[in-house]
C-alpha cells in the first residue's frame, strides 16, 4: 500500500517515526507530510530517513509545479494523521487549507483518511472539537483513539495518541510479530522450606508482564510463565502459566520453548533451593540456631541456550554490581544468548518493585542500546523492538 503519514504539532509526534518504521517494515511505501509545528517535536531528517523520501511540509517547495499536494494525493492509497491535533481536525471540518498538510487533506476526497487524535483531555472534551470529530466521522473519516492514560501536560485522561503498533494494526491490519510465538518468564520463584515457609525474592513481575504485553501489542502470541505475583494479564494473546518454584518454571519453559520463535527470560529465579522440604511446619530448634542445606536449581536460561535452534532468539537479563558490562557480555556468550538486558541497580528508580527502569541492551555483535529512565512499559517496548528487529 502507498501511505502518507501526516504529522501535526503535538508531543506524541516523537512516536511517529516508530509508526513509519512499522509501516515500512510491513512492506508499505510511506511518504511523510508535516506541519511546521510538527517539526518542533520531530525532525525532518528523522522523518526523511525512516520513510526514505523527502518530507512534504511547504506548499511552495518540492517538484516546482506547486501542485505536489495533488500528485501526492494521486500517488497515495490513504493518509493517516498521527498525531492529529485539535487544530488539524478543526481545519478539515471547516474546509480550511492554509498549509501543505491541510491542503493535502482537502484534496484527499475518495481516499481513505485516518486521524489519530492526541491532545489534552479538556481540549478533546471541548464541544467544538467533539462537533468537528462528529463532522469528520460523518464524512467517512476514521478516528483511531485517543486512548486513556497519562498525558504530557502532567494530568491523565482521554487524549493520548494510540500506540504506533495499534495504529499500524488499525491502518493495515498487520503487526510486526503477527504469527510469531514468544515465551516470557516473569516474577520471583518460591522455594519451599516446609508446608508454610519459603525462600523468595522481591521481584514483582512488573517487567516480565510489561514485556508480555509489549510482545502481544506487537502481534505475537505470548506464553507467559510466571512465578507468584498479584499482577493480572491484560491481553487476549497472552497465555499464562502460573508456577511456584524454579523447577516448575524450568519444566514449563523447556516444554514451551521448542514451539516459540523466541524467549525473554526476565524472571528472578532462585539459584538455590532447600535440599529437603518438610511436609509439616518445622518446629523451633532452640538457641543453637538452624541450618538449611541448599542445593542448586537448574539454570533455565542456559538450558534454553543449549536447546536453541536456527532462527530462534533468546534474551536474558543480568543484574550485576561490578564490571557490569563485561560480566553481562560473558553471560551472553556462556548462555548462548542473542541479547542480554543489563539492569542497573545504581540508578534511582530502577530495579525491583518500582514502576520505572533503566537498562542497557547488549547484542551478540557487541552493539549497545542505552535507555534513559523510563516506565517499565516503555522499557518493555524498547526491548521488544530491539530484540525482534
Ligand atoms: N535465570 C534462569 N534460571 C536460573 C537463574 C537465572 O533462567 N536458575 C535467568 C534469569 O531469568 C535471567 C538470567 O538468568 O534472565 C540472569 O540471572 P542472574 O541471576 O543475573 O545470573 P546468573 O546466571 O544466576 O549468574 P550470577 O548469579 O552468577 O551472576
Boltz pocket constraint, residues with backbone or C-beta under 6 A from the ligand:
constraints:
  - pocket:
      binder: B
      contacts: [[A, 185], [A, 246], [A, 265], [A, 266], [A, 267], [A, 268], [A, 269], [A, 270], [A, 271], [A, 297], [A, 298], [A, 299], [A, 300], [A, 301], [A, 302], [A, 315], [A, 316], [A, 317], [A, 318], [A, 319], [A, 320], [A, 331]]
      max_distance: 6.0
